[in-house]
C-alpha cells in the first residue's frame, strides 16, 4: 500500500512539474513575441524628430582655448516622413555635411566631403563611406578629429535604433585614422561624454 501511494504521489509530482514547465515555456514564448513587436513599433520612424551633433563656433581652432569648444551640441531636426534606417542614416550624414543653420554652431565635417555610401549589417554595424575630402580637408588636431568622428557616430547611433556601431571608411577602404589621432580600424560606439 505504501509503495502504491509513493508511486501515485511521484506521478502526481512529476505531472505537476511537467505542467509547470510547459506553462513557463508558453509564457516565455508569449513574452518574447510581445517584446519583439513592442521594439519594432517603437522604432525611429515613430519619432517626429532626430538630433544632429555639431561643434561649437571655434571648431577648427587647434588651440581650443575655450573649453566649451571641446564638446558637441545636439540640434533637433524635424523628421518629415518615414524613412528606412539606411535612408535616415544617409539623410543624417548629408545634413551633417551641409552644416548647422545656427550661428553659434559650426560644421564638424570638412567642406568638400561627400557621402559615397552607407549600409547596415544585420548585426547593427553601420558602414559609412566618405570621399577623401573628409581626411584631406580636415583641419587636424586631436580635439577636432574627436568632434568630427563622434558627430557622425553619435548622430547615427542615437537616432537609429538599428545601429549599434559605426565604421568609417574613406573611398571604400579602411583607414587607420581620420587625421592622425583616433583609431578608425574598429567599429565605434556613441560617446556621450563630449555632448553638452
C-alpha positions as CSV (number, residue, x, y, z in Angstrom):
1,X,0.0,0.0,0.0
2,X,2.8,2.4,0.9
3,X,4.6,1.6,-2.4
4,X,1.4,2.3,-4.4
5,X,0.9,5.6,-2.5
6,X,4.6,6.6,-3.2
7,X,4.3,5.7,-6.9
8,X,1.0,7.7,-7.2
9,X,2.5,10.6,-5.3
10,X,5.6,10.6,-7.5
11,X,3.5,10.5,-10.7
12,X,1.4,13.4,-9.4
13,X,4.5,15.5,-8.5
14,X,6.2,14.7,-11.9
15,X,2.9,15.7,-13.7
16,X,2.8,19.0,-11.8
17,X,6.4,19.7,-12.7
18,X,5.8,18.9,-16.3
19,X,2.7,21.1,-16.5
20,X,4.6,24.0,-14.8
21,X,7.5,23.6,-17.3
22,X,5.1,23.7,-20.3
23,X,3.3,26.7,-18.9
24,X,6.6,28.5,-18.2
25,X,7.7,27.9,-21.8
26,X,4.3,29.2,-23.1
27,X,4.7,32.4,-21.1
28,X,8.3,32.8,-22.3
29,X,7.2,32.5,-25.9
30,X,4.4,35.0,-25.4
31,X,6.7,37.5,-23.7
32,X,9.3,37.1,-26.5
33,X,6.6,37.8,-29.1
34,X,5.2,40.8,-27.3
35,X,8.7,42.1,-26.6
36,X,9.7,41.9,-30.3
37,X,6.5,43.6,-31.5
38,X,7.0,46.4,-29.0
39,X,10.6,47.1,-30.0
40,X,9.6,47.1,-33.7
41,X,6.7,49.5,-33.1
42,X,8.9,51.9,-31.1
43,X,11.4,52.4,-33.9
44,X,12.9,55.7,-35.0
45,X,10.1,56.1,-37.5
46,X,7.7,56.9,-34.7
47,X,9.8,59.9,-33.6
48,X,8.8,63.2,-35.3
49,X,12.4,64.5,-35.0
50,X,16.1,63.5,-34.8
51,X,19.2,65.1,-33.4
52,X,22.4,66.2,-35.2
53,X,25.6,66.8,-33.3
54,X,27.7,69.8,-34.3
55,X,30.7,71.5,-32.8
56,X,30.8,75.0,-31.2
57,X,31.8,78.2,-33.1
58,X,35.6,77.7,-32.7
59,X,35.8,74.3,-34.4
60,X,39.0,74.3,-36.4
61,X,40.9,76.4,-33.8
62,X,43.6,74.0,-33.0
63,X,44.3,75.6,-29.6
64,X,40.8,75.1,-28.2
65,X,41.4,77.7,-25.6
66,X,37.7,77.8,-24.7
67,X,36.6,74.6,-23.0
68,X,33.1,74.9,-24.5
69,X,34.7,74.2,-27.9
70,X,35.6,70.7,-26.9
71,X,32.1,69.4,-27.0
72,X,29.3,68.5,-29.3
73,X,25.9,70.2,-29.1
74,X,22.6,68.5,-30.1
75,X,20.4,70.2,-32.6
76,X,16.8,68.9,-33.0
77,X,15.7,68.5,-36.6
78,X,12.1,67.6,-37.8
79,X,11.6,64.2,-39.5
80,X,9.2,65.0,-42.3
81,X,8.4,61.4,-43.4
82,X,9.2,57.8,-42.7
83,X,12.5,56.5,-43.9
84,X,14.3,53.1,-43.8
85,X,17.2,53.0,-41.4
86,X,19.6,53.4,-44.4
87,X,17.7,56.3,-45.8
88,X,17.6,58.1,-42.4
89,X,21.3,57.4,-42.0
90,X,22.1,59.0,-45.4
91,X,19.8,61.9,-44.5
92,X,21.6,62.5,-41.2
93,X,25.1,62.3,-42.7
94,X,24.1,64.7,-45.6
95,X,22.7,67.1,-43.0
96,X,26.0,67.0,-41.0
97,X,27.9,67.6,-44.2
98,X,25.7,70.6,-45.0
99,X,26.4,72.0,-41.6
100,X,24.3,73.7,-38.9
101,X,21.8,76.5,-39.6
102,X,22.5,78.4,-36.4
103,X,25.5,80.8,-35.9
104,X,26.7,79.5,-32.5
105,X,27.4,76.1,-34.0
106,X,29.7,75.1,-36.8
107,X,30.2,72.1,-39.1
108,X,32.3,69.2,-37.9
109,X,32.7,67.6,-41.3
110,X,35.2,69.4,-43.7
111,X,33.9,71.3,-46.8
112,X,34.1,69.1,-49.9
113,X,33.2,65.9,-48.1
114,X,30.7,63.7,-49.8
115,X,28.9,60.6,-48.6
116,X,29.7,57.8,-51.0
117,X,27.6,55.0,-49.4
118,X,26.0,54.0,-46.1
119,X,24.9,50.4,-45.4
120,X,23.8,48.4,-42.4
121,X,24.6,44.8,-41.4
122,X,22.1,42.6,-39.6
123,X,24.3,42.9,-36.5
124,X,23.7,46.6,-36.3
125,X,27.0,47.8,-37.7
126,X,26.8,50.9,-40.0
127,X,29.5,51.3,-42.6
128,X,29.8,55.0,-43.7
129,X,31.9,55.6,-46.7
130,X,33.2,59.2,-47.4
131,X,35.3,60.6,-50.2
132,X,38.9,61.6,-49.3
133,X,38.0,65.2,-48.6
134,X,36.9,64.1,-45.0
135,X,40.6,63.4,-44.4
136,X,42.4,65.7,-46.8
137,X,40.4,68.8,-45.9
138,X,40.4,68.2,-42.1
139,X,42.0,71.0,-40.0
140,X,43.8,68.4,-37.9
141,X,44.3,68.3,-34.1
142,X,43.1,65.6,-31.8
143,X,40.0,67.5,-30.5
144,X,38.7,68.5,-33.9
145,X,39.2,64.9,-35.0
146,X,37.2,63.6,-32.0
147,X,34.4,66.1,-32.7
148,X,34.3,65.0,-36.4
149,X,34.2,61.3,-35.7
150,X,31.7,61.5,-32.8
151,X,29.4,63.9,-34.6
152,X,29.0,61.2,-37.2
153,X,28.9,58.2,-34.7
154,X,26.5,59.9,-32.2
155,X,24.2,61.3,-34.8
156,X,23.7,57.8,-36.3
157,X,23.6,55.6,-33.2
158,X,21.5,57.9,-31.0
159,X,18.8,58.4,-33.7
160,X,18.6,55.0,-35.3
161,X,17.8,52.0,-33.0
162,X,19.1,49.5,-35.6
163,X,22.6,51.0,-35.5
164,X,24.8,49.8,-32.6
165,X,28.3,50.6,-34.0
166,X,29.7,52.8,-36.8
167,X,32.7,52.0,-39.1
168,X,34.1,54.9,-41.0
169,X,35.6,54.2,-44.5
170,X,37.4,56.6,-46.8
171,X,37.0,55.9,-50.6
172,X,35.6,52.4,-49.8
173,X,38.7,51.4,-47.8
174,X,39.6,51.2,-44.1
175,X,41.7,54.0,-42.8
176,X,43.9,53.8,-39.6
177,X,42.9,57.4,-38.6
178,X,41.0,60.4,-40.0
179,X,43.7,63.0,-39.3
180,X,46.4,61.1,-37.4
181,X,45.0,60.5,-33.9
182,X,41.8,58.4,-33.4
183,X,41.9,54.8,-34.4
184,X,39.3,54.0,-37.1
185,X,40.2,50.4,-37.6
186,X,37.5,49.2,-35.3
187,X,33.7,50.0,-35.1
188,X,32.9,52.9,-32.8
189,X,30.1,53.3,-30.3
190,X,28.4,56.5,-29.1
191,X,30.3,58.9,-26.8
192,X,28.0,61.0,-24.6
193,X,31.0,62.4,-22.6
194,X,31.6,65.0,-25.2
195,X,28.0,66.2,-25.6
196,X,26.8,69.3,-23.8
